[in-house]
Amino acid sequence: MESNVFFYSERGLVNCLVLDLKNDLEKTKQFFKLIKFGEKEIKPSWADNILSVDWYIEFSASEFGNPDLIADIHCPDKHRVVFFEAKLRSYKQSAESIDLSIPFNPQKDGVYKGKASSINAQLALRYRLAQVLKDTDLSQIDQQEECQIEENYDKTELYHDMFKAIRTTKTGRRIHNDRMIDVLRKLMQDKPDCFFVAMTFETQDHIFRSIQQERRDLLPPIGVDQWDTANEQFGILNFNDVSKAIPKSQNSYLSLSWQYINPKNNDIDSEDYIEQESIQEEITINGAFSSDEASDDYDDWRALLQITANNQYINRSERSCSILKGTQVIIKLIRRRDGVYLGFRDQLPDSLKALDIPNDSFSIRNVRFAAVSIHSTSQEILLDAVKSLL
């Protein structure tokens, strides 16, 4: 019997890559040579010397998250470990604003709240995991107890992260997965060089350089000054380059599943998505969305946007509506548990930035919207900001 296997979305992308690469050393070398590390976009000199790779797909590191993919790379001189995080959009679209220059408040949960699934937060958590593992004697860890590996490090202020989870007190992050501890012992036993790679769809080069110059709040939050010395451990792998460097055979997993993985088929701006969007399932706004708490303001603002944007307005549901420019969603009105918010794609308009009003953010299918409450300033100012983008 002949049958095909199809994969979907980010998880599918990772599975397809591993299944297509695992028995082909030359393709594997080409794959790693596509990574560009740091602001200088350095290509890995060790890629041509790879002997073999062991792949670990979505293993749980407990409070450090679940890496999409870990590659244990064996070379003649030493082995290296690469943590991958995959997104079906660009790095900038997949990142959340996390500003470590703001003084840390230990009474709050920290900068990760509601943003832990963003690409910059995920890369930072993998970096933190590797940093403490290098200084941890894993042979002394009791598998029946939680591995509280950041407890002994003065890192909560460095990372602006006080993790509480189900515990009654806020502490450093832990690992409490005995099977993962076994994996970590194997991966880290000889203190390998570790790297952290965003696998994204990009249309331009010099991603980290431009972010460092323009939006440092989108960098992995590893400390205010740490990025300057550690940036060459972080890389970008543009998935648009993969099919060019690694031809897809007719029966490859990637070829079979491409229609389900291609971000053009999973785009927030596609007509099918606009018609089918379910806000309760798709939206993430610094905490769970509550569809049961109504807002008297929502209907009023929905009517205002319909008049302001005219034929660019799309009424989605009782919880969300959108304004389009061409085929792209540029503004969203959402109702959440603490009020009604206007979301602007990628960043606030300059007129609102100048007011320095409190702002938040939310993401839909990895598209980031900078958000302000409709009560943050006057109705006239907010509508003028909307009109400036039309």
KEKE-3310 file (N, C-alpha, C; in steps of 0.2 Angstrom, whole numbers, plus 5000, padded with zeros to 4 digits):
npx = (5004:5003:5005:5003:5010:5005:5009:5007:5007:5018:5024:5023:5032:5044:5044:5044:5056:5066:5063:5066:5080:5087:5093:5102:5117:5124:5114:5110:5122:5121:5109:5113:5122:5115:5111:5113:5122:5121:5124:5132:5130:5136:5142:5141:5156:5159:5150:5153:5160:5152:5148:5137:5120:5109:5092:5080:5064:5053:5055:5051:5056:5051:5049:5056:5051:5046:5057:5056:5064:5079:5095:5108:5124:5137:5154:5171:5180:5172:5156:5141:5127:5111:5097:5082:5068:5053:5044:5030:5030:5039:5054:5052:5038:5034:5039:5038:5037:5049:5055:5070:5076:5068:5066:5066:5053:5050:5038:5029:5025:5034:5043:5039:5026:5012:5019:5027:5027:5032:5044:5056:5056:5056:5068:5076:5073:5078:5092:5094:5092:5103:5114:5114:5114:5127:5134:5130:5130:5125:5125:5122:5109:5094:5082:5069:5066:5062:5072:5079:5086:5089:5088:5099:5105:5108:5098:5085:5083:5091:5085:5072:5062:5051:5046:5032:5021:5013:5017:5018:5027:5037:5051:5067:5067:5063:5067:5057:5056:5059:5064:5068:5079:5088:5090:5096:5108:5115:5116:5123:5135:5149:5150:5146:5147:5133:5119:5106:5092:5081:5069:5062:5051:5058:5060:5070:5088:5100:5093:5095:5104:5097:5086:5093:5097:5086:5074:5077:5070:5064:5073:5080:5077:5090:5096:5102:5114:5120:5117:5126:5138:5134:5128:5132:5129:5116:5105:5098:5088:5082:5068:5064:5075:5078:5072:5078:5092:5091:5085:5068:5063:5051:5043:5046:5044:5042:5038:5026:5019:5019:5009:5001:5010:5016:5016:5008:4997:4992:4989:4985:4979:4973:4958:4950:4954:4950:4936:4934:4939:4941:4940:4941:4949:4960:4967:4979:4982:4991:4986:4972:4958:4942:4927:4915:4913:4905:4906:4901:4906:4911:4901:4899:4911:4914:4904:4909:4921:4917:4911:4922:4931:4924:4922:4933:4932:4929:4917:4919:4915:4906:4916:4927:4933:4939:4950:4956:4969:4971:4974:4978:4976:4976:4972:4964:4949:4946:4938:4941:4944:4946:4942:4940:4950:4961:4970:4985:4994:5010:5016:5012:5004:5013:5008:5002:5012:5019:5012:5015:5007:4999:5002:4999:5000:4995:4993:4989:4989:5003:5005:5009:5000:5001:4993:4981:4970:4953:4950:4962:4966:4958:4943:4944:4958:4961:4954:4959:4972:4969:4964:4976:4982:4975)
npy = (4994:5011:5026:5044:5056:5071:5087:5101:5119:5127:5117:5107:5111:5110:5096:5091:5096:5089:5076:5076:5079:5070:5058:5062:5069:5079:5088:5091:5098:5109:5115:5120:5129:5139:5147:5163:5172:5183:5201:5204:5194:5181:5166:5149:5142:5129:5121:5113:5103:5094:5078:5070:5072:5073:5074:5083:5085:5096:5094:5095:5108:5112:5125:5133:5132:5124:5119:5121:5113:5104:5103:5092:5092:5084:5085:5084:5091:5095:5094:5103:5113:5117:5127:5128:5139:5140:5150:5156:5168:5184:5188:5201:5202:5192:5195:5202:5217:5220:5228:5230:5240:5247:5251:5237:5229:5220:5216:5213:5201:5201:5204:5194:5190:5186:5186:5176:5167:5173:5176:5182:5181:5167:5163:5169:5162:5150:5153:5156:5144:5136:5144:5142:5129:5126:5129:5120:5105:5092:5079:5078:5080:5076:5066:5064:5076:5093:5102:5116:5127:5140:5146:5148:5159:5176:5181:5186:5200:5203:5197:5203:5194:5186:5171:5162:5153:5138:5139:5145:5155:5167:5163:5158:5150:5133:5116:5102:5089:5073:5065:5074:5079:5069:5070:5082:5080:5072:5081:5092:5087:5089:5103:5110:5122:5133:5138:5149:5149:5158:5152:5158:5167:5178:5194:5202:5206:5207:5207:5206:5217:5228:5228:5230:5243:5250:5245:5239:5234:5222:5213:5197:5196:5196:5203:5220:5224:5212:5208:5214:5207:5194:5192:5185:5172:5170:5167:5169:5160:5160:5154:5155:5154:5141:5131:5135:5132:5119:5108:5102:5086:5077:5068:5072:5076:5090:5095:5088:5094:5107:5116:5117:5122:5134:5151:5160:5153:5154:5166:5181:5191:5185:5182:5171:5169:5181:5179:5168:5170:5166:5175:5171:5160:5163:5175:5183:5191:5197:5188:5177:5178:5185:5181:5183:5195:5209:5225:5241:5251:5246:5244:5257:5262:5253:5257:5270:5267:5261:5271:5280:5272:5267:5258:5251:5244:5230:5220:5208:5201:5200:5203:5208:5219:5225:5235:5237:5240:5240:5223:5220:5219:5232:5239:5235:5233:5228:5218:5216:5208:5219:5231:5240:5240:5248:5242:5243:5239:5232:5244:5259:5273:5288:5300:5295:5289:5300:5305:5297:5288:5275:5258:5243:5226:5214:5198:5191:5176:5177:5190:5206:5218:5234:5241:5252:5258:5263:5274:5280:5292:5306:5304:5311:5312:5299:5294:5302:5297:5284:5288:5293:5282:5277)
npz = (5000:4996:5003:5008:5018:5026:5032:5043:5045:5058:5066:5056:5047:5053:5056:5042:5037:5045:5042:5029:5029:5037:5032:5023:5022:5014:5011:5023:5028:5019:5023:5036:5033:5028:5038:5046:5057:5070:5071:5060:5051:5050:5043:5048:5050:5053:5047:5035:5041:5047:5054:5058:5064:5077:5080:5090:5092:5098:5112:5129:5140:5152:5162:5154:5142:5126:5115:5098:5089:5092:5088:5088:5085:5077:5075:5069:5078:5090:5097:5094:5099:5093:5095:5088:5083:5075:5064:5054:5049:5047:5056:5063:5063:5071:5083:5100:5109:5121:5133:5141:5146:5154:5172:5183:5191:5204:5210:5200:5187:5177:5161:5152:5153:5144:5132:5130:5119:5109:5096:5100:5114:5115:5110:5119:5131:5128:5127:5140:5146:5141:5146:5160:5161:5157:5168:5178:5187:5180:5184:5197:5199:5206:5199:5203:5209:5207:5195:5200:5192:5190:5202:5210:5204:5201:5192:5190:5190:5179:5168:5170:5175:5184:5189:5192:5190:5195:5208:5225:5227:5219:5209:5202:5185:5182:5179:5177:5172:5171:5160:5151:5158:5156:5143:5142:5150:5141:5130:5135:5141:5138:5138:5126:5112:5110:5100:5094:5085:5074:5063:5050:5038:5028:5019:5018:5021:5035:5047:5062:5063:5059:5068:5080:5078:5076:5083:5097:5107:5101:5101:5107:5124:5134:5143:5146:5141:5137:5124:5115:5116:5115:5103:5091:5094:5090:5077:5060:5050:5035:5028:5015:5008:5009:5000:4989:4990:4994:4984:4982:4981:4971:4979:4992:5009:5012:4999:4997:5008:5006:5002:5014:5023:5018:5021:5014:5013:5025:5030:5039:5031:5020:5010:5014:5027:5033:5032:5039:5052:5069:5083:5097:5097:5090:5095:5105:5119:5130:5140:5144:5133:5136:5131:5136:5143:5141:5132:5133:5125:5113:5102:5099:5095:5084:5075:5073:5066:5055:5048:5046:5039:5029:5014:5017:5029:5039:5046:5058:5070:5085:5094:5087:5074:5058:5049:5032:5021:5005:5003:5016:5033:5043:5055:5070:5079:5095:5108:5125:5141:5150:5143:5128:5114:5102:5089:5080:5066:5068:5074:5084:5077:5072:5078:5090:5097:5100:5111:5121:5128:5138:5132:5124:5117:5105:5096:5081:5073:5073:5068:5074:5083:5089:5103:5110:5123:5120:5129:5131:5126:5118:5108:5096:5093:5092:5081:5071:5071:5066:5053:5047:5043:5032)
capx = (5000:5006:5001:5007:5010:5005:5010:5003:5009:5025:5026:5024:5038:5050:5044:5046:5064:5070:5062:5070:5087:5090:5097:5106:5122:5126:5108:5111:5127:5119:5104:5116:5126:5110:5110:5117:5123:5123:5123:5137:5127:5142:5139:5145:5162:5159:5145:5156:5163:5147:5148:5131:5116:5103:5087:5075:5058:5048:5056:5049:5061:5047:5048:5060:5048:5047:5060:5053:5069:5086:5100:5115:5128:5144:5160:5178:5183:5168:5149:5138:5120:5107:5090:5078:5061:5050:5038:5027:5031:5046:5056:5049:5031:5034:5042:5034:5041:5051:5060:5073:5079:5064:5068:5063:5048:5049:5031:5026:5027:5040:5042:5037:5019:5008:5023:5032:5027:5035:5051:5062:5056:5057:5075:5079:5072:5083:5098:5095:5093:5110:5118:5114:5116:5134:5137:5126:5132:5118:5125:5120:5102:5089:5077:5063:5065:5063:5079:5078:5093:5090:5087:5106:5108:5105:5096:5078:5083:5094:5080:5066:5058:5050:5042:5028:5018:5009:5020:5016:5032:5041:5058:5070:5064:5065:5065:5054:5054:5065:5066:5072:5085:5092:5092:5101:5114:5118:5118:5128:5140:5155:5149:5146:5145:5126:5117:5099:5091:5075:5068:5057:5051:5061:5060:5076:5093:5102:5088:5097:5107:5092:5082:5098:5098:5079:5069:5080:5065:5062:5079:5079:5078:5095:5100:5102:5121:5122:5117:5132:5143:5132:5123:5134:5126:5109:5105:5092:5087:5077:5065:5063:5081:5079:5070:5083:5098:5090:5079:5063:5061:5044:5040:5049:5039:5041:5035:5019:5015:5020:5003:4999:5015:5017:5013:5003:4990:4990:4990:4979:4976:4969:4951:4947:4955:4945:4929:4933:4943:4938:4945:4942:4954:4966:4970:4982:4983:4993:4982:4966:4953:4936:4921:4908:4912:4903:4908:4896:4909:4913:4897:4900:4917:4913:4900:4914:4926:4913:4910:4928:4935:4919:4923:4939:4930:4926:4914:4921:4911:4904:4922:4932:4932:4946:4951:4960:4972:4972:4971:4981:4973:4981:4969:4959:4946:4945:4935:4944:4941:4947:4940:4940:4956:4962:4976:4988:4998:5017:5018:5008:5006:5018:5004:5001:5019:5022:5008:5018:5001:5000:5000:4999:5000:4992:4995:4985:4993:5010:5005:5008:4997:5002:4986:4979:4963:4950:4950:4969:4966:4952:4941:4946:4965:4962:4951:4964:4977:4966:4964:4982:4985:4971)
capy = (5000:5017:5032:5050:5060:5078:5091:5108:5125:5128:5110:5103:5114:5107:5089:5090:5097:5084:5070:5076:5080:5065:5053:5066:5073:5085:5092:5094:5103:5115:5118:5124:5135:5145:5151:5169:5173:5190:5207:5203:5188:5176:5159:5144:5139:5122:5117:5108:5097:5090:5071:5068:5076:5070:5079:5082:5089:5099:5091:5100:5110:5114:5132:5136:5131:5118:5121:5118:5109:5105:5099:5090:5092:5081:5087:5081:5094:5095:5095:5109:5112:5123:5127:5132:5141:5141:5155:5156:5175:5186:5189:5207:5201:5187:5197:5207:5223:5218:5233:5228:5247:5250:5248:5230:5229:5213:5215:5211:5195:5202:5206:5188:5189:5187:5187:5170:5163:5178:5173:5185:5178:5160:5163:5171:5157:5144:5155:5156:5137:5134:5147:5139:5122:5125:5129:5115:5098:5088:5072:5079:5082:5070:5066:5064:5082:5098:5105:5123:5128:5147:5148:5150:5164:5182:5183:5188:5207:5204:5196:5205:5189:5183:5166:5160:5147:5135:5139:5151:5161:5168:5160:5157:5145:5126:5110:5096:5084:5069:5063:5080:5080:5064:5073:5088:5077:5070:5087:5097:5084:5092:5110:5112:5129:5133:5143:5150:5151:5159:5150:5163:5169:5185:5197:5207:5204:5211:5207:5208:5223:5233:5228:5233:5250:5253:5242:5235:5230:5216:5208:5193:5199:5192:5208:5226:5225:5206:5207:5216:5201:5187:5192:5180:5165:5170:5167:5169:5155:5162:5148:5157:5152:5133:5128:5137:5129:5112:5106:5098:5081:5076:5065:5074:5078:5097:5096:5086:5097:5114:5120:5118:5126:5140:5156:5163:5150:5154:5173:5185:5195:5181:5183:5165:5170:5186:5177:5163:5171:5166:5179:5168:5155:5166:5181:5182:5198:5197:5184:5174:5183:5183:5183:5184:5201:5214:5232:5246:5255:5242:5245:5264:5262:5249:5262:5276:5265:5260:5278:5283:5268:5266:5252:5247:5241:5223:5218:5201:5197:5205:5204:5211:5221:5226:5240:5235:5244:5235:5217:5219:5221:5237:5241:5231:5235:5222:5219:5211:5209:5226:5236:5240:5243:5249:5239:5246:5234:5233:5249:5264:5279:5293:5305:5292:5288:5307:5307:5293:5285:5268:5254:5235:5223:5208:5195:5186:5172:5180:5197:5210:5224:5239:5243:5257:5258:5269:5279:5282:5299:5308:5301:5314:5310:5292:5294:5306:5292:5279:5292:5294:5276:5275)
capz = (5000:4995:5006:5009:5025:5026:5039:5043:5049:5060:5067:5050:5044:5057:5054:5035:5037:5049:5039:5022:5030:5042:5029:5018:5025:5010:5011:5030:5028:5015:5027:5041:5030:5026:5044:5047:5064:5073:5067:5055:5047:5049:5041:5052:5047:5055:5044:5031:5044:5051:5053:5059:5068:5081:5080:5095:5090:5103:5119:5134:5145:5157:5163:5149:5136:5122:5109:5092:5087:5095:5083:5092:5079:5079:5071:5072:5084:5095:5095:5095:5099:5090:5096:5083:5084:5069:5063:5047:5047:5047:5063:5066:5064:5076:5090:5104:5112:5128:5134:5147:5149:5160:5178:5184:5196:5207:5212:5194:5185:5173:5154:5148:5153:5138:5127:5130:5113:5103:5094:5104:5121:5115:5109:5126:5136:5126:5129:5147:5148:5139:5150:5167:5161:5157:5175:5182:5187:5179:5187:5204:5199:5207:5194:5207:5212:5202:5194:5200:5190:5190:5209:5213:5200:5201:5185:5189:5188:5173:5163:5171:5174:5190:5187:5198:5188:5200:5215:5229:5227:5213:5209:5195:5181:5184:5174:5181:5167:5172:5153:5148:5161:5153:5136:5144:5152:5135:5126:5138:5145:5137:5137:5119:5110:5109:5096:5095:5078:5072:5057:5048:5031:5027:5013:5018:5025:5040:5052:5068:5063:5058:5074:5085:5077:5076:5088:5102:5111:5098:5102:5113:5131:5138:5147:5143:5138:5135:5116:5111:5116:5113:5097:5086:5095:5088:5070:5057:5044:5030:5025:5008:5005:5010:4994:4983:4992:4995:4980:4985:4976:4970:4985:4998:5014:5011:4993:4998:5013:5005:5002:5020:5027:5015:5025:5010:5014:5032:5031:5042:5026:5015:5010:5017:5034:5035:5032:5044:5058:5076:5088:5103:5096:5086:5097:5111:5122:5137:5145:5140:5130:5138:5126:5140:5146:5135:5133:5130:5120:5107:5097:5097:5091:5078:5070:5071:5061:5049:5045:5045:5034:5023:5011:5020:5035:5038:5052:5059:5075:5091:5098:5083:5067:5055:5043:5028:5016:5000:5006:5022:5039:5046:5061:5073:5086:5099:5115:5129:5148:5153:5139:5121:5112:5095:5088:5074:5064:5069:5078:5084:5072:5076:5083:5096:5100:5103:5117:5126:5132:5140:5126:5125:5111:5104:5090:5077:5068:5073:5066:5080:5083:5095:5105:5115:5125:5117:5134:5133:5124:5116:5103:5090:5092:5090:5074:5067:5070:5061:5046:5045:5040:5027)
cpx = (5004:5002:5006:5005:5010:5006:5008:5007:5017:5028:5027:5030:5044:5050:5047:5054:5068:5069:5066:5077:5090:5094:5102:5111:5124:5120:5108:5116:5124:5113:5108:5120:5121:5109:5115:5117:5125:5122:5127:5135:5133:5139:5144:5150:5162:5154:5147:5159:5158:5148:5141:5127:5110:5098:5082:5070:5053:5049:5054:5055:5057:5046:5052:5057:5049:5050:5057:5058:5076:5090:5107:5119:5135:5149:5166:5181:5179:5161:5146:5130:5116:5100:5087:5071:5059:5044:5036:5027:5038:5047:5052:5041:5030:5036:5037:5039:5042:5057:5064:5077:5074:5065:5063:5059:5047:5042:5027:5029:5033:5038:5039:5029:5015:5012:5028:5032:5030:5042:5056:5062:5058:5065:5079:5079:5077:5090:5099:5096:5100:5115:5119:5116:5124:5138:5133:5129:5126:5119:5122:5112:5098:5083:5070:5061:5065:5070:5078:5084:5094:5090:5094:5109:5105:5103:5089:5078:5086:5089:5073:5061:5057:5044:5038:5025:5013:5011:5017:5021:5035:5048:5061:5066:5067:5064:5063:5052:5060:5068:5070:5079:5090:5095:5098:5108:5118:5121:5123:5134:5147:5155:5150:5145:5137:5124:5109:5096:5083:5074:5062:5057:5053:5061:5066:5082:5095:5097:5090:5100:5102:5088:5087:5098:5091:5074:5073:5076:5062:5068:5077:5081:5083:5099:5101:5109:5123:5122:5123:5138:5141:5128:5125:5132:5119:5109:5098:5092:5081:5074:5064:5069:5082:5077:5075:5089:5097:5084:5075:5062:5053:5040:5043:5043:5037:5037:5027:5015:5016:5014:4999:5003:5016:5013:5008:4997:4988:4990:4984:4976:4973:4962:4948:4948:4950:4938:4928:4936:4938:4942:4946:4948:4960:4970:4973:4984:4985:4989:4976:4961:4946:4930:4915:4907:4911:4906:4903:4899:4911:4908:4898:4906:4917:4909:4905:4919:4923:4912:4917:4932:4931:4920:4929:4938:4927:4923:4915:4916:4909:4910:4928:4930:4939:4945:4957:4963:4975:4969:4974:4977:4978:4979:4964:4956:4944:4942:4938:4941:4941:4945:4940:4947:4957:4969:4979:4994:5006:5018:5012:5009:5010:5014:5003:5007:5021:5018:5011:5012:5002:4998:5002:5001:4996:4994:4990:4989:5000:5010:5004:5005:4999:4995:4986:4972:4960:4949:4957:4970:4959:4950:4943:4953:4965:4959:4956:4970:4975:4966:4970:4985:4980:4973)
cpy = (5006:5023:5038:5053:5067:5081:5098:5113:5124:5121:5106:5105:5110:5099:5087:5091:5091:5077:5070:5077:5074:5060:5056:5071:5079:5090:5095:5099:5110:5119:5122:5130:5140:5150:5157:5171:5180:5195:5207:5198:5183:5169:5154:5141:5131:5117:5112:5102:5093:5082:5068:5073:5072:5076:5078:5087:5090:5095:5097:5101:5114:5122:5136:5135:5125:5120:5117:5112:5110:5100:5098:5088:5089:5083:5084:5084:5094:5095:5101:5108:5118:5122:5131:5134:5143:5146:5155:5163:5177:5187:5195:5206:5196:5189:5202:5212:5221:5222:5232:5235:5250:5247:5242:5231:5222:5211:5213:5205:5195:5203:5200:5187:5191:5187:5181:5166:5167:5175:5176:5182:5171:5159:5164:5166:5151:5146:5154:5149:5135:5138:5144:5132:5121:5126:5125:5108:5094:5081:5072:5080:5076:5071:5066:5071:5087:5101:5113:5127:5136:5150:5151:5156:5170:5185:5186:5196:5208:5203:5199:5200:5186:5177:5163:5153:5144:5136:5145:5157:5161:5167:5161:5151:5138:5121:5105:5091:5079:5066:5068:5081:5075:5067:5078:5085:5075:5076:5091:5094:5087:5099:5112:5120:5128:5139:5143:5153:5152:5157:5153:5164:5177:5187:5202:5203:5208:5212:5210:5215:5229:5234:5232:5241:5254:5251:5237:5231:5224:5211:5203:5196:5196:5197:5214:5227:5218:5205:5209:5211:5195:5186:5187:5173:5165:5171:5167:5164:5157:5156:5149:5154:5144:5130:5129:5133:5121:5110:5101:5092:5080:5073:5067:5077:5086:5098:5094:5090:5105:5118:5121:5122:5133:5146:5160:5160:5150:5161:5176:5189:5192:5182:5177:5166:5176:5184:5172:5164:5170:5169:5175:5163:5158:5171:5179:5189:5198:5193:5181:5179:5180:5186:5184:5191:5207:5221:5236:5250:5252:5244:5252:5265:5258:5254:5267:5273:5263:5266:5281:5279:5266:5259:5248:5243:5234:5221:5210:5198:5202:5206:5208:5213:5224:5232:5238:5241:5239:5228:5215:5222:5226:5240:5236:5234:5228:5223:5214:5212:5215:5232:5235:5243:5243:5246:5241:5241:5236:5238:5255:5270:5284:5298:5302:5291:5295:5308:5303:5290:5278:5264:5247:5232:5216:5205:5191:5183:5175:5187:5201:5216:5228:5241:5248:5257:5264:5275:5282:5290:5301:5305:5304:5312:5303:5291:5297:5301:5286:5282:5292:5288:5274:5278)
cpz = (5000:4998:5007:5016:5024:5032:5038:5048:5052:5062:5061:5047:5047:5055:5047:5035:5039:5045:5032:5023:5033:5039:5023:5021:5021:5011:5018:5031:5024:5019:5033:5039:5028:5032:5044:5054:5066:5068:5060:5050:5045:5048:5045:5048:5048:5051:5039:5034:5048:5049:5054:5064:5071:5082:5086:5094:5096:5110:5124:5139:5150:5157:5158:5142:5132:5116:5103:5089:5090:5090:5087:5086:5081:5073:5073:5078:5090:5093:5097:5095:5097:5092:5091:5085:5077:5069:5056:5045:5047:5055:5067:5067:5069:5083:5093:5107:5119:5129:5141:5150:5154:5166:5180:5191:5199:5209:5206:5192:5180:5165:5150:5148:5147:5132:5126:5124:5107:5102:5098:5111:5120:5114:5116:5131:5134:5128:5136:5150:5147:5144:5157:5166:5160:5164:5180:5182:5187:5182:5194:5205:5201:5203:5197:5210:5206:5202:5194:5198:5190:5197:5212:5209:5201:5195:5184:5187:5181:5167:5164:5172:5181:5189:5193:5196:5193:5207:5218:5229:5221:5213:5202:5192:5183:5178:5179:5177:5167:5165:5150:5151:5158:5147:5137:5146:5145:5130:5128:5142:5144:5135:5130:5118:5108:5105:5096:5088:5077:5065:5054:5041:5031:5020:5012:5022:5031:5045:5059:5068:5063:5065:5080:5084:5078:5082:5093:5106:5108:5098:5107:5119:5135:5142:5143:5139:5135:5127:5113:5111:5114:5107:5092:5088:5093:5080:5067:5051:5040:5027:5018:5005:5005:5003:4988:4984:4992:4991:4983:4979:4976:4976:4992:5003:5013:5005:4994:5003:5011:5005:5009:5025:5024:5018:5021:5011:5021:5034:5034:5036:5020:5016:5014:5025:5037:5036:5038:5051:5064:5081:5094:5103:5094:5090:5104:5114:5129:5142:5141:5138:5133:5134:5130:5143:5141:5137:5129:5124:5113:5101:5094:5092:5084:5073:5068:5065:5055:5045:5042:5039:5028:5021:5013:5026:5034:5045:5053:5064:5080:5095:5094:5077:5065:5050:5039:5024:5011:5003:5013:5028:5043:5053:5063:5079:5089:5106:5119:5136:5151:5149:5132:5119:5104:5094:5081:5072:5065:5074:5078:5079:5076:5080:5089:5100:5103:5110:5123:5131:5133:5134:5128:5118:5111:5097:5087:5072:5067:5070:5072:5079:5090:5097:5110:5117:5122:5122:5135:5131:5121:5110:5096:5088:5089:5083:5069:5066:5065:5054:5043:5041:5034:5020)
residu = (MET:GLU:SER:ASN:VAL:PHE:PHE:TYR:SER:GLU:ARG:GLY:LEU:VAL:ASN:CYS:LEU:VAL:LEU:ASP:LEU:LYS:ASN:ASP:LEU:GLU:LYS:THR:LYS:GLN:PHE:PHE:LYS:LEU:ILE:LYS:PHE:GLY:GLU:LYS:GLU:ILE:LYS:PRO:SER:TRP:ALA:ASP:ASN:ILE:LEU:SER:VAL:ASP:TRP:TYR:ILE:GLU:PHE:SER:ALA:SER:GLU:PHE:GLY:ASN:PRO:ASP:LEU:ILE:ALA:ASP:ILE:HIS:CYS:PRO:ASP:LYS:HIS:ARG:VAL:VAL:PHE:PHE:GLU:ALA:LYS:LEU:ARG:SER:TYR:LYS:GLN:SER:ALA:GLU:SER:ILE:ASP:LEU:SER:ILE:PRO:PHE:ASN:PRO:GLN:LYS:ASP:GLY:VAL:TYR:LYS:GLY:LYS:ALA:SER:SER:ILE:ASN:ALA:GLN:LEU:ALA:LEU:ARG:TYR:ARG:LEU:ALA:GLN:VAL:LEU:LYS:ASP:THR:ASP:LEU:SER:GLN:ILE:ASP:GLN:GLN:GLU:GLU:CYS:GLN:ILE:GLU:GLU:ASN:TYR:ASP:LYS:THR:GLU:LEU:TYR:HIS:ASP:MET:PHE:LYS:ALA:ILE:ARG:THR:THR:LYS:THR:GLY:ARG:ARG:ILE:HIS:ASN:ASP:ARG:MET:ILE:ASP:VAL:LEU:ARG:LYS:LEU:MET:GLN:ASP:LYS:PRO:ASP:CYS:PHE:PHE:VAL:ALA:MET:THR:PHE:GLU:THR:GLN:ASP:HIS:ILE:PHE:ARG:SER:ILE:GLN:GLN:GLU:ARG:ARG:ASP:LEU:LEU:PRO:PRO:ILE:GLY:VAL:ASP:GLN:TRP:ASP:THR:ALA:ASN:GLU:GLN:PHE:GLY:ILE:LEU:ASN:PHE:ASN:ASP:VAL:SER:LYS:ALA:ILE:PRO:LYS:SER:GLN:ASN:SER:TYR:LEU:SER:LEU:SER:TRP:GLN:TYR:ILE:ASN:PRO:LYS:ASN:ASN:ASP:ILE:ASP:SER:GLU:ASP:TYR:ILE:GLU:GLN:GLU:SER:ILE:GLN:GLU:GLU:ILE:THR:ILE:ASN:GLY:ALA:PHE:SER:SER:ASP:GLU:ALA:SER:ASP:ASP:TYR:ASP:ASP:TRP:ARG:ALA:LEU:LEU:GLN:ILE:THR:ALA:ASN:ASN:GLN:TYR:ILE:ASN:ARG:SER:GLU:ARG:SER:CYS:SER:ILE:LEU:LYS:GLY:THR:GLN:VAL:ILE:ILE:LYS:LEU:ILE:ARG:ARG:ARG:ASP:GLY:VAL:TYR:LEU:GLY:PHE:ARG:ASP:GLN:LEU:PRO:ASP:SER:LEU:LYS:ALA:LEU:ASP:ILE:PRO:ASN:ASP:SER:PHE:SER:ILE:ARG:ASN:VAL:ARG:PHE:ALA:ALA:VAL:SER:ILE:HIS:SER:THR:SER:GLN:GLU:ILE:LEU:LEU:ASP:ALA:VAL:LYS:SER:LEU:LEU)
# end
